[in-house]
Amino acid sequence: MLDLDGVYDKIERYREEMVEFQKELTAIPAISPGSGGEGEYDKAQLVRKEAEKIFDEIEEYDAPDPRAKNGVRPNIAARLYGEGGKKTLWIMAHMDVVPPGDLSLWETDPFKAEVKDGKIFGRGVEDDQQPLVGALFAAKALKELKIKPKYDLVLLAVADEECGSDYGLKFMLEEHGNLFRKDDLYLVPDAGIPDGTLIEIAEKSLLWIKFRVKGEQAHASMPEIAINAHRFGARLICALDEKLHEKFADVDGLFYPPISTFEPTKKEANVPNINTIPGGDVFYFDCRVLPKYSLEEVLSTVDEEVEKMEKETGIKVELEFPNKESSPPTPEDSPVVELLSRSIEKVTGKKPSVMGVGGGTVAAIFRVKGYPAAVWFTIDDTAHQPNEYCVIDNMVTDAKVFATMLL
């Protein structure tokens, strides 16, 4: 009979080792070249060195990037063999971190992890080193206890998650897609809540729209010869805000908030002085759309409002789309969701629930390719903040859940 309590006890005994490995990882600022760093090369070598002590097979897949150290962005796939290899549980964590931001807001050195009050403080400790370390030590427990997992485990440590995944998961799926199978299980620890009971299975479609309004510039005392791009841009914002919320008003309780959102956000500078009527204006909308609506429907409505405003005012509007993404939801009864739910309840005694989110996760990349992915880990959600921290108990508990899924 399988001794799960023995596995959990083994993982508990790794607590200090897990903290020390977190410190080693944090000391390597794996910041994307796009954010002013060297990339993940040094961190990947540390992950590989530790994984080689535990896993049966290690492969490194280097995405070429001349901006990065040694010209590559490494992705590490560490495999622990299970019974028969018929199915693989993929746990995907990312190695890159965001810059620390304003250092004056930090109470500690962001790249020198410190422990206090049961937490590890430092950049990347929660996002995404917590699940990376948890999965490593879950595998270590099974290896040392000589327990064969039910499934193969692949810990996939990827690059570039923070800047779009072109050199990370997208590269892996496009260049090494033969590694992935439709009936495998995909877990992406990329979102969660403090009590660990939220499993994310769906995301709203994401649409960013850049509006470039063109009018006629003139002196502010001569409005009759101008076409005020700022005024008519503001009118367009209000018209779009009202029309989009009115037309795409359905509610879906799977999501929080349960509605589609259409938010005017960034506004670029137009004229530098007060006494000039601007002939150009640029603003943006961030749209998070319930999956029941297609982005084509939304864009058709936007086009209608733009054309109406152009005819009424004489302005011209050009549209660009800095981001446009949609992915199918992972079914609630998919094997990975059911396995994860049982494992969370087994370890914590809490029954998890499924939910959709408005924010985007890297799991969408899996879903677009037809791989149902579940998103979960236990977090206080301090990612990208100053004084980011990882709760040590969460890291240990997550490792137990990962091990339970394998057994």
C-alpha positions in Angstrom: 0.0 0.0 0.0 1.3 3.4 -0.9 2.6 5.4 2.1 1.6 9.0 1.2 2.3 10.2 4.7 5.9 8.9 4.2 6.2 11.0 1.0 4.8 14.1 2.8 7.2 13.6 5.7 10.1 13.3 3.3 9.1 16.6 1.6 8.8 18.3 5.0 12.4 17.3 5.7 13.5 19.2 2.6 12.2 22.5 3.9 15.6 24.0 4.6 17.1 22.7 1.4 14.2 24.2 -0.5 14.9 27.6 1.1 18.6 27.4 0.3 17.9 26.5 -3.3 15.6 29.5 -3.5 18.4 31.7 -2.3 20.7 30.3 -5.0 18.2 31.0 -7.7 17.4 34.5 -6.5 21.0 35.5 -6.6 20.9 35.1 -10.5 18.9 38.0 -12.0 17.4 36.2 -15.0 15.9 39.3 -16.6 15.0 39.3 -20.2 17.2 41.2 -22.7 14.0 43.1 -23.6 13.9 44.4 -20.0 17.6 45.2 -19.9 19.0 41.8 -18.6 21.2 39.0 -20.0 18.4 36.3 -20.0 18.2 33.0 -18.2 21.5 31.2 -19.2 23.1 31.2 -15.8 19.9 30.3 -14.0 19.2 27.5 -16.4 22.6 25.9 -15.7 21.9 26.0 -12.0 18.5 24.4 -12.5 20.0 21.8 -14.8 22.8 21.0 -12.3 20.2 20.4 -9.5 17.9 18.5 -11.8 20.7 16.1 -12.9 20.8 14.8 -9.3 17.2 13.8 -9.4 15.7 13.2 -12.8 16.4 10.4 -15.2 16.8 12.4 -18.4 17.6 16.1 -19.0 17.3 17.9 -22.3 18.1 21.6 -23.0 16.4 23.4 -25.9 18.1 26.7 -26.7 16.2 29.3 -28.5 18.6 31.6 -30.4 18.6 35.2 -29.2 21.7 37.3 -30.0 20.8 39.8 -27.3 21.2 37.2 -24.5 24.2 35.7 -22.8 25.9 33.2 -25.1 23.3 34.0 -27.7 20.6 31.7 -26.4 17.5 31.5 -24.2 17.6 28.0 -22.6 14.6 25.8 -21.9 15.2 22.8 -19.6 13.0 19.6 -19.8 13.8 17.2 -16.9 12.0 13.9 -17.0 11.4 11.4 -14.2 10.3 8.0 -15.5 7.0 6.6 -14.3 5.2 3.3 -14.9 5.1 2.5 -18.6 5.5 6.1 -19.9 1.9 6.1 -21.4 1.2 9.5 -20.0 3.2 12.5 -18.8 2.4 15.1 -16.2 4.0 18.4 -17.4 4.7 21.0 -14.7 5.8 24.2 -16.4 7.5 26.9 -14.5 9.5 29.8 -15.8 13.0 30.9 -15.0 12.9 34.6 -16.0 11.9 37.4 -13.6 10.9 41.0 -14.0 13.2 43.8 -13.0 13.0 44.9 -9.3 11.7 48.4 -10.2 12.3 51.2 -7.7 14.9 49.9 -5.3 13.9 52.4 -2.6 10.6 50.5 -2.2 12.4 47.3 -1.2 13.2 46.5 2.4 15.8 43.9 1.3 18.2 43.4 -1.6 15.9 41.9 -4.3 18.6 39.6 -5.5 19.7 38.4 -2.0 16.9 36.3 -0.6 16.2 36.8 3.1 14.0 34.7 5.4 11.7 36.2 8.0 8.3 35.4 9.5 8.0 32.1 7.5 8.6 33.9 4.2 11.4 34.2 1.7 11.8 37.8 0.3 13.4 38.5 -3.1 12.6 39.0 -6.8 11.3 35.8 -8.4 10.8 33.8 -5.2 7.1 33.5 -5.8 7.0 34.2 -9.5 8.0 31.6 -10.5 10.6 29.9 -8.3 8.1 28.6 -5.8 6.6 26.0 -8.1 10.0 25.3 -9.8 11.5 24.4 -6.4 8.4 22.6 -5.3 8.4 20.3 -8.4 12.1 19.6 -8.1 11.8 18.5 -4.5 8.5 16.5 -5.1 10.5 14.5 -7.7 13.5 14.2 -5.2 11.2 12.7 -2.6 9.9 10.0 -4.9 13.4 9.3 -6.2 15.0 8.9 -2.8 12.0 6.8 -1.6 12.4 4.6 -4.7 8.7 5.1 -5.6 7.8 4.8 -9.2 5.2 7.5 -10.1 2.1 6.5 -12.0 3.0 9.0 -14.8 6.2 10.3 -16.2 6.9 13.8 -14.8 8.5 16.5 -16.9 9.5 19.6 -15.2 9.6 22.2 -18.0 11.6 25.2 -16.9 11.1 27.8 -19.7 12.5 31.1 -20.7 10.8 34.4 -21.6 7.5 34.0 -19.9 7.5 37.6 -18.7 8.0 39.0 -22.2 5.7 37.0 -24.3 7.2 33.4 -24.4 8.6 33.7 -27.9 11.8 32.1 -26.7 10.1 29.9 -24.2 6.8 27.9 -24.5 6.0 29.2 -28.0 9.5 28.1 -29.2 9.1 24.7 -27.6 5.6 24.1 -29.1 6.7 25.3 -32.6 10.2 23.8 -32.8 9.8 20.7 -30.6 6.1 20.0 -30.7 6.7 16.3 -31.0 7.4 16.2 -27.3 3.8 17.0 -26.4 0.9 14.7 -26.6 -2.8 15.4 -26.5 -3.6 13.0 -23.7 -0.7 14.3 -21.4 -1.6 16.3 -18.3 -0.5 20.0 -18.3 -0.2 22.0 -15.1 0.9 25.7 -15.2 1.6 27.2 -11.8 1.0 30.8 -12.8 -2.0 32.0 -10.8 -3.8 31.2 -7.6 -5.1 32.5 -4.2 -3.7 32.3 -0.7 -5.7 29.3 0.5 -4.9 27.2 -2.7 -8.5 26.4 -3.6 -8.6 28.2 -7.0 -8.0 26.2 -10.2 -8.0 28.5 -13.3 -9.4 26.8 -16.3 -10.4 29.7 -18.6 -9.3 33.1 -19.6 -11.2 35.9 -21.2 -10.0 36.9 -24.7 -7.6 39.7 -24.7 -7.7 42.6 -27.1 -5.6 45.8 -26.9 -6.5 48.5 -29.4 -4.5 51.5 -30.3 -6.5 54.4 -31.8 -4.6 57.1 -33.7 -7.0 60.0 -34.3 -6.0 62.5 -37.1 -7.6 66.0 -37.3 -6.3 69.4 -38.2 -4.0 71.4 -35.9 -4.6 75.2 -35.3 -4.2 77.9 -32.7 -6.6 77.5 -29.8 -8.2 80.8 -30.6 -9.2 79.6 -34.1 -11.3 76.4 -33.5 -13.3 77.1 -36.7 -10.3 76.1 -38.9 -9.3 73.1 -36.8 -10.5 69.6 -36.3 -9.8 68.9 -32.7 -8.4 65.3 -32.5 -8.4 65.4 -28.8 -12.1 66.4 -28.5 -13.3 63.9 -31.0 -11.0 61.2 -29.6 -12.7 61.8 -26.2 -16.1 61.5 -27.9 -15.1 58.3 -29.5 -13.9 56.9 -26.2 -17.2 57.6 -24.6 -19.2 56.2 -27.5 -17.1 53.0 -27.5 -17.4 52.6 -23.8 -21.2 52.8 -23.9 -21.7 50.7 -27.0 -19.3 47.8 -26.2 -20.7 47.4 -22.6 -24.2 47.6 -24.0 -23.8 45.0 -26.8 -21.5 42.5 -25.0 -23.4 42.6 -21.7 -23.9 38.9 -20.8 -22.7 37.5 -17.5 -20.7 34.3 -16.9 -20.4 33.2 -13.3 -17.2 31.2 -14.1 -15.3 34.5 -14.3 -14.5 37.3 -11.9 -15.6 39.9 -12.7 -18.4 37.9 -14.5 -18.6 40.4 -17.4 -16.6 41.5 -20.4 -14.6 44.6 -19.7 -13.7 47.5 -22.0 -11.4 50.0 -20.4 -9.8 53.1 -21.9 -6.3 53.1 -20.5 -3.1 54.6 -21.9 -3.2 58.1 -23.3 -0.2 59.5 -25.3 0.9 63.1 -25.2 -0.4 65.2 -28.1 0.7 68.9 -28.2 3.2 70.2 -25.6 1.5 73.6 -25.1 -2.0 74.7 -23.9 -2.8 77.1 -26.7 -2.7 74.7 -29.6 -5.6 72.6 -30.8 -4.1 69.1 -31.4 -4.3 67.6 -34.9 -3.4 64.2 -33.6 -4.4 62.1 -30.6 -3.5 58.5 -29.5 -5.3 56.4 -26.9 -5.7 52.7 -26.1 -8.4 50.3 -25.0 -7.8 47.2 -22.9 -10.6 44.7 -23.7 -11.2 41.4 -21.7 -14.0 39.5 -23.5 -16.0 36.6 -22.3 -15.3 33.5 -24.5 -18.9 33.3 -25.8 -18.1 36.4 -27.9 -15.6 36.4 -30.7 -13.1 39.2 -31.0 -14.3 39.6 -34.6 -17.7 40.6 -33.2 -16.0 43.2 -31.0 -13.9 44.6 -33.7 -16.9 44.9 -36.0 -18.7 47.0 -33.4 -15.5 49.1 -33.0 -15.3 49.7 -36.7 -19.0 50.8 -36.8 -18.5 53.4 -34.1 -15.3 54.6 -35.7 -16.9 55.0 -39.2 -19.8 56.9 -37.6 -17.5 59.3 -35.8 -15.4 59.8 -38.9 -18.5 60.8 -41.0 -19.8 63.2 -38.3 -16.6 65.0 -37.5 -14.1 64.8 -40.4 -11.5 63.0 -38.3 -9.6 59.9 -39.6 -8.9 57.0 -37.2 -6.3 54.3 -37.7 -6.4 51.1 -35.6 -3.5 48.9 -34.4 -3.7 45.8 -32.2 -0.7 45.5 -29.9 -2.2 42.3 -28.4 -4.9 40.0 -29.6 -5.3 36.6 -28.0 -8.1 34.1 -27.4 -8.0 30.5 -26.2 -10.6 27.8 -25.6 -11.3 26.9 -21.9 -10.1 23.7 -20.3 -13.2 21.6 -19.6 -14.0 21.2 -15.9 -14.1 17.5 -16.2 -10.7 17.2 -18.0 -8.3 14.6 -16.5 -5.8 17.2 -15.3 -8.5 19.3 -13.5 -10.0 16.2 -11.8 -6.6 14.9 -10.8 -5.5 18.2 -9.5 -8.7 18.7 -7.5 -8.4 15.3 -5.8 -4.8 16.0 -5.0 -5.4 19.4 -3.5 -8.2 18.0 -1.3 -6.1 15.0 -0.3 -3.2 17.2 0.9 -5.1 20.2 2.4 -8.5 18.9 3.2 -10.0 21.8 1.2 -12.2 21.3 -1.8 -11.1 23.5 -4.7 -13.2 25.3 -7.2 -12.7 26.2 -10.8 -12.7 29.8 -12.2 -12.0 31.9 -15.2 -9.9 35.0 -15.1 -9.5 38.3 -16.9 -5.8 38.3 -16.8 -3.7 36.3 -19.2 -1.5 33.3 -18.3 0.9 31.2 -20.4 -1.5 28.3 -20.2 -3.4 30.0 -23.0 -0.5 29.0 -25.3 -1.1 25.3 -24.4 -4.8 25.7 -24.9 -4.6 27.3 -28.3 -2.5 24.2 -29.4 -5.2 21.9 -28.2 -3.6 20.9 -24.8 -6.1 21.4 -21.9 -4.1 23.0 -19.1 -4.9 23.8 -15.5 -3.4 26.8 -13.7 -2.8 26.5 -10.0 -0.5 27.1 -7.1 -0.8 28.6 -3.6 0.2 32.2 -3.6 -0.2 35.6 -1.8 0.2 37.1 -5.2 3.1 39.4 -4.6 4.5 38.9 -8.2 6.1 42.0 -9.7 5.7 44.0 -6.5 8.5 45.4 -4.3 9.2 43.0 -1.4 7.9 40.0 -3.4 7.8 37.0 -1.1 7.1 33.3 -1.1 5.4 31.7 1.9 7.5 28.7 2.8 4.5 26.6 3.9 2.9 27.2 0.5 6.0 26.0 -1.3 6.1 22.8 0.8 2.4 22.2 0.5 2.5 22.7 -3.3 5.3 20.1 -3.5 3.1 17.6 -1.7 0.3 18.3 -4.2 2.6 17.7 -7.1 3.8 14.4 -5.6 0.2 13.3 -5.0 -0.8 14.0 -8.6 2.0 11.6 -9.6 0.9 8.9 -7.3 
